[in-house]
Amino acid sequence: MTNHITFYQFCLAVRRKGALALCLALCVLGLGLSATAQEPTILITINPPGAGTDAWQGTQGPGINPAGAITGFYSDSNNVYHGFLRAPDGRITTFDVPGAGSETVSGFFPTAIGVLGGQGTYPISINPAGAISGAYIDSNNVIHGFLRHPDGKFTTIDDPYAGTSAGQGTIGENINPARVVAGNCTDASGVIQGYVHAPDGKFTMSPHAGKGSGQGTIPLTNNPTGAITGAYIDKDNVIHGFLRIPE
């Protein structure tokens, strides 16, 4: 439930800000922690039907809830992205958000907050009830947030400040048990702004930090009480962590 946009995407974003050393340090730390952890006794590979098998195609599962339901996305043989939900018993349901693009995009698709692979659907987080948040890229390469309800219905989340050009838009990073979505948008100037989207559709903005292109606030996780953690990039392109305490 507290997963977020994939780590390589965040590394690519901060690398463009001259912070590759930070990424390398975090990677080394992660490898060190993995080396000391107990080896898993069971490893299950997840490959939804239709996942591509060429280089850089395939499946990522960034979200898991306490019951073991997993959500994520996969690229098909045409490099179009689709969402999936894997139930605890292994059953896989694939889905596409209405409005998601289906055109082939060559290579990675850069945005101000990371790098997405192309048009399609990107589930990121799942709460205990099975509600899923994430993003999709439409046929004009504009990014929109979404909420997939447990019954399979969709709600599009477009931050009022989000830009409407290619590479701009809204991402729903994390969803908590109350279906509060924390995420961010890229505005028309390339500035990143954090937001909280309540179940009634109300937006609460988090003031952005730096005001240059690629600078701003990136909420990443949202706990059951509504406390939010993430990162922000200041006017000097320095990255800081933050905790937003619910009012």
C-alpha positions as CSV (number, residue, x, y, z in Angstrom):
1,M,0.0,0.0,0.0
2,T,2.9,2.3,0.6
3,N,4.7,1.7,-2.7
4,H,5.2,4.4,-5.2
5,I,6.7,5.2,-8.7
6,T,9.5,2.8,-9.4
7,F,12.9,3.5,-8.1
8,Y,14.7,3.6,-11.4
9,Q,12.3,6.4,-12.5
10,F,13.1,8.5,-9.5
11,C,16.9,7.9,-10.0
12,L,16.6,9.0,-13.6
13,A,14.7,12.1,-12.5
14,V,17.3,13.2,-10.0
15,R,20.2,12.2,-12.3
16,R,19.0,15.0,-14.6
17,K,19.5,17.3,-11.6
18,G,23.1,16.3,-11.2
19,A,22.4,14.0,-8.2
20,L,23.6,10.7,-9.7
21,A,25.8,10.2,-6.6
22,L,22.7,10.1,-4.5
23,C,21.1,7.4,-6.6
24,L,24.3,5.3,-6.5
25,A,24.5,5.7,-2.7
26,L,20.9,4.6,-2.2
27,C,21.5,1.7,-4.6
28,V,24.5,0.6,-2.6
29,L,22.6,0.9,0.6
30,G,19.8,-1.2,-0.8
31,L,22.2,-3.9,-2.0
32,G,23.9,-3.9,1.4
33,L,20.6,-4.4,3.2
34,S,19.6,-7.1,0.7
35,A,22.8,-9.0,1.3
36,T,22.2,-9.1,5.1
37,A,18.5,-10.1,4.8
38,Q,17.4,-13.7,4.9
39,E,17.1,-15.3,1.5
40,P,13.5,-15.9,0.5
41,T,12.3,-19.5,0.5
42,I,9.7,-18.9,-2.2
43,L,10.1,-16.6,-5.2
44,I,7.1,-16.3,-7.5
45,T,7.5,-14.7,-11.0
46,I,4.6,-12.6,-12.2
47,N,4.0,-12.4,-16.0
48,P,0.5,-11.3,-17.0
49,P,-0.8,-12.7,-20.3
50,G,0.3,-10.4,-23.1
51,A,3.5,-9.1,-21.5
52,G,6.3,-8.5,-24.0
53,T,9.4,-10.6,-24.0
54,D,11.9,-8.4,-25.9
55,A,14.6,-6.4,-24.1
56,W,13.2,-3.8,-21.6
57,Q,9.7,-5.2,-22.0
58,G,7.9,-7.1,-19.3
59,T,6.3,-6.6,-15.9
60,Q,6.7,-4.5,-12.7
61,G,4.7,-4.9,-9.5
62,P,5.1,-1.7,-7.4
63,G,2.0,-2.2,-5.1
64,I,1.0,-4.8,-2.6
65,N,-1.6,-4.7,0.2
66,P,-1.7,-6.6,3.5
67,A,-3.8,-9.4,2.0
68,G,-1.1,-10.0,-0.7
69,A,-3.0,-8.6,-3.7
70,I,-0.5,-7.1,-6.1
71,T,-0.9,-4.4,-8.7
72,G,1.4,-3.1,-11.3
73,F,1.9,-2.7,-15.0
74,Y,3.5,-4.5,-18.0
75,S,4.5,-3.5,-21.5
76,D,3.3,-5.5,-24.4
77,S,5.2,-6.4,-27.6
78,N,4.3,-3.0,-29.0
79,N,5.6,-1.2,-25.9
80,V,2.2,-0.1,-24.8
81,Y,1.6,-0.3,-21.1
82,H,-1.3,-2.1,-19.3
83,G,-2.3,-2.5,-15.6
84,F,-2.8,-5.8,-13.8
85,L,-4.2,-7.0,-10.4
86,R,-2.9,-10.3,-9.1
87,A,-5.2,-11.8,-6.4
88,P,-3.6,-13.7,-3.4
89,D,-4.7,-17.0,-5.1
90,G,-2.7,-16.1,-8.2
91,R,-5.5,-15.1,-10.5
92,I,-4.5,-12.1,-12.7
93,T,-6.9,-9.5,-14.0
94,T,-5.5,-7.0,-16.6
95,F,-7.0,-3.6,-17.2
96,D,-6.7,-0.4,-19.1
97,V,-8.0,2.9,-17.8
98,P,-10.6,4.5,-20.3
99,G,-8.7,7.2,-22.2
100,A,-5.3,5.6,-22.0
101,G,-3.3,5.8,-25.2
102,S,-2.5,2.7,-27.2
103,E,0.1,4.0,-29.7
104,T,3.7,2.7,-29.7
105,V,6.2,5.1,-28.3
106,S,9.9,4.4,-29.1
107,G,12.1,4.4,-26.0
108,F,11.3,5.9,-22.7
109,F,9.0,8.9,-22.2
110,P,10.5,11.6,-19.9
111,T,8.5,13.7,-17.6
112,A,9.5,16.2,-14.9
113,I,9.1,13.6,-12.1
114,G,10.6,10.6,-13.7
115,V,10.6,8.4,-16.8
116,L,7.6,6.5,-18.0
117,G,7.8,3.9,-20.8
118,G,5.1,5.1,-23.1
119,Q,1.3,5.4,-23.5
120,G,-1.0,3.2,-21.4
121,T,-1.8,2.5,-17.8
122,Y,0.5,2.6,-14.8
123,P,-1.0,1.3,-11.5
124,I,1.3,2.2,-8.5
125,S,-0.5,1.6,-5.2
126,I,-3.2,-0.6,-3.7
127,N,-5.0,-0.2,-0.4
128,P,-6.4,-3.0,1.9
129,A,-9.9,-2.9,0.2
130,G,-8.3,-3.3,-3.3
131,A,-8.7,0.3,-4.5
132,I,-5.8,1.2,-6.8
133,S,-4.2,4.5,-7.7
134,G,-1.7,5.3,-10.4
135,A,-1.4,7.2,-13.7
136,Y,-2.2,6.8,-17.4
137,I,-0.8,8.5,-20.5
138,D,-3.3,9.4,-23.2
139,S,-3.0,9.5,-27.0
140,N,-1.5,13.0,-26.7
141,N,1.1,11.9,-24.2
142,V,-0.6,13.9,-21.4
143,I,-0.5,12.2,-17.9
144,H,-3.6,11.7,-15.8
145,G,-4.0,10.2,-12.3
146,F,-6.6,7.6,-11.7
147,L,-8.4,5.7,-9.0
148,R,-9.7,2.1,-9.8
149,H,-12.4,1.2,-7.3
150,P,-12.7,-2.4,-6.0
151,D,-15.7,-3.0,-8.3
152,G,-13.5,-2.2,-11.3
153,K,-14.9,1.3,-12.0
154,F,-12.5,4.2,-12.7
155,T,-12.2,7.8,-11.6
156,T,-9.8,10.1,-13.4
157,I,-7.8,12.5,-11.2
158,D,-6.6,15.7,-12.8
159,D,-5.0,18.2,-10.5
160,P,-6.4,21.8,-11.3
161,Y,-2.8,23.0,-11.6
162,A,-1.6,20.3,-14.0
163,G,-0.3,21.2,-17.4
164,T,-1.9,19.8,-20.5
165,S,1.1,19.4,-22.8
166,A,3.0,16.2,-23.5
167,G,4.9,15.1,-20.4
168,Q,2.8,17.2,-18.1
169,G,-0.1,16.1,-15.9
170,T,-1.1,14.2,-12.8
171,I,0.2,11.1,-11.0
172,G,-1.6,9.3,-8.1
173,E,1.4,8.0,-6.1
174,N,-0.3,6.3,-3.1
175,I,-3.7,5.5,-1.7
176,N,-4.5,4.8,2.0
177,P,-7.3,2.8,3.5
178,A,-9.7,5.8,3.5
179,R,-9.1,6.1,-0.3
180,V,-7.2,9.4,0.1
181,V,-4.7,9.7,-2.8
182,A,-1.4,11.5,-2.4
183,G,0.4,12.4,-5.6
184,N,1.9,15.2,-7.7
185,C,1.3,17.1,-10.9
186,T,3.6,18.8,-13.3
187,D,2.3,22.3,-14.3
188,A,2.6,24.2,-17.6
189,S,6.1,25.5,-16.4
190,G,7.4,22.1,-15.5
191,V,7.1,22.8,-11.8
192,I,6.1,19.8,-9.6
193,Q,3.3,20.3,-7.1
194,G,2.1,17.9,-4.4
195,Y,-1.6,17.3,-3.8
196,V,-4.0,15.3,-1.6
197,H,-7.2,14.0,-3.3
198,A,-10.0,13.2,-0.8
199,P,-12.7,10.6,-1.6
200,D,-15.2,13.5,-2.1
201,G,-13.0,14.8,-4.9
202,K,-11.6,17.8,-3.0
203,F,-7.9,18.7,-3.7
204,T,-5.5,20.1,-1.1
205,M,-2.3,21.4,-2.5
206,S,1.1,21.2,-0.9
207,P,3.2,24.3,-1.6
208,H,6.0,23.5,-4.0
209,A,9.6,24.2,-3.1
210,G,11.8,25.3,-6.0
211,K,9.9,27.1,-8.8
212,G,12.0,26.0,-11.7
213,S,11.3,23.3,-14.2
214,G,11.7,19.9,-12.5
215,Q,11.7,21.4,-9.0
216,G,9.0,21.1,-6.4
217,T,7.2,18.6,-4.2
218,I,6.9,14.8,-4.7
219,P,4.6,13.0,-2.2
220,L,5.3,9.3,-2.2
221,T,3.6,7.5,0.7
222,N,0.3,8.1,2.6
223,N,-0.4,6.2,5.8
224,P,-3.8,5.3,7.4
225,T,-3.9,8.5,9.4
226,G,-3.1,10.7,6.4
227,A,0.5,11.5,7.2
228,I,2.5,11.9,4.0
229,T,6.2,11.5,3.3
230,G,8.2,12.2,0.2
231,A,10.8,14.5,-1.2
232,Y,11.1,18.0,-2.5
233,I,13.7,19.7,-4.8
234,D,14.6,23.3,-3.8
235,K,15.6,26.2,-5.9
236,D,19.3,25.0,-5.9
237,N,18.2,21.5,-7.0
238,V,18.9,20.0,-3.6
239,I,16.7,17.2,-2.6
240,H,15.1,17.1,0.8
241,G,12.8,14.6,2.5
242,F,9.6,15.8,4.2
243,L,6.8,14.7,6.5
244,R,3.3,16.3,6.1
245,I,1.4,15.9,9.3
246,P,-2.4,15.7,9.0
247,E,-4.3,18.6,10.4
